[in-house]
Amino acid sequence: MGETFEAGGYAIALHGGAGPRPGRDYAETEAHMLALATMCRDRLDAGESALDVVEHAVAGLEASGLYVAGRGGAPNRSGFVELDASIMDGPKRRGGGVAAVRDLVSPVAAARRVMEGTPHVLLAGEGAAKFARAEGLPFVGEPQAYYRTPVGVDPEEMTATDIAHGTVGAVALDREGRLAAATSTAGVFGKMEGRVGDTPLIGAGTWADADVAASCTGIGEAFILAGGAQDVASRVRYAKEDLSAACAGMLADVAALKGDGGVIAVDAGGRIALSWNSRGLKRAAAGAALEPFALTF
């Protein structure tokens, strides 16, 4: 499935994870994403950078607890939440990520600090936690009181091992033509301690350059092996595919690897593509000439 929109200039697209379950009520997430997309459109209209807007959007998705990321994170098999995130600044072709970090309030904020404050692209585990603390970023004080069950998920499903998944992300194009992308997750349900999927990996879960910004959600192992977000950009650059075809082609490779999920993307011309090969995709978008909307199926 896929949708394409002409934003008419600056643009924002969000996702709250692929694979929503039919028959469950996602009205709360749709309302939250609609409000967030509207706020992000207003920030872009006021001249804010795409990079700042995607960080703001993903931080808002993390903090809500409505999705399987941030406050809505599912515990791993050892019983605690490990979080991943990445962010990429398209014009400067720089990115940062954190992986397998326990109880960090905003992993996307730490990912940006890695990008801007270190010579590295990815920090993981305790090293990432020490860096985040040194940067003054907040951690969860009482995990049992902080984390909540996301919308559309039953509490017992949070510890299931059937590879259910959830991720949040944002892509944006600003008034100056700059592209950026960011992605955050707590990973698949029932994952092994230390498991890392595509989300914190620049090129797999997140990509932005001068032409395309993309953020992925789904079975991370399949997205890594299919090339993920960077594959979308390469299809546009080298194969001259349009954005929608590029997203569909990457997802076809994911499906061939027995994975499912979705991808959101925006290009330098203000075209937005929202694509998925799962039961649905929690998604929202808005732009200079595109009224904000939010959908699930």
Summary of the structure (lengths in Angstrom):
residues: 297
radius of gyration: 16.8
end to end distance: 9.8
largest distance: 50.1
contacts: 1244
relative contact order: 0.23
helix: 33%
strand: 29%
